[in-house]
Amino acid sequence: MPRAKTFKTAGEARSDAMLALDKQLCFALYSASLAMTKVYKPLLAPLGLTYPQYLVMLALWEEDGQTVSALGDKLALDSGTLTPLLKRLQAQGALTRERDTLDERRVIVRLTDAGRRLKIQARRVPPQIARATGCELSDIAQLTRQLTAMRDSLAQAVAPADAPH
């Protein structure tokens, strides 16, 4: 039995158009993130780093001697995700993890000499990423600021309702 044709109202058609995959900000961000990670993979392989490990190293090159919880906050990673990354980087000799002598609940993450030397090799990664984007450096800086502001707004939107404002 053939289906009866249904006609959409103008409002329904507009609503449906808003649901098109290529119109979704979430999909644009998601697919751009996947593409970015694919570009990073061969650039990080000579350093012996995965993309998440690279993010950890970036945070430590910026500020050595951070607690695991501070790193997790900075990278938006929970300890269940971050701890295995740190263990692998420690096994590679890039960092150490030590209990804080003043508070044994805290674990301090520090770069080793090898981890600091890795930064020298990593300096060639950002220019290659910039070239791969096809964007001008000023455009990349502006986009980064916009995405950071968006991330912060989204984080506030999902903050627990009982959190102080």
ABEGO torsion letter per residue (X at the ends): XBBBBBBBBAAAAAAAAAABAAABAAAAAAAAAAAAAAAAAAAAAAAGBBAAAAAAAAAAAABBGBBAAAAAAAAGBBAAAAAAAAAAAAAAGABBBBBBAABAABBBBBBBAAAAAAAAAAAAAAAAAAAAAGBBAAAAAAAAAAAAAAAAAAAAAABBAABBX
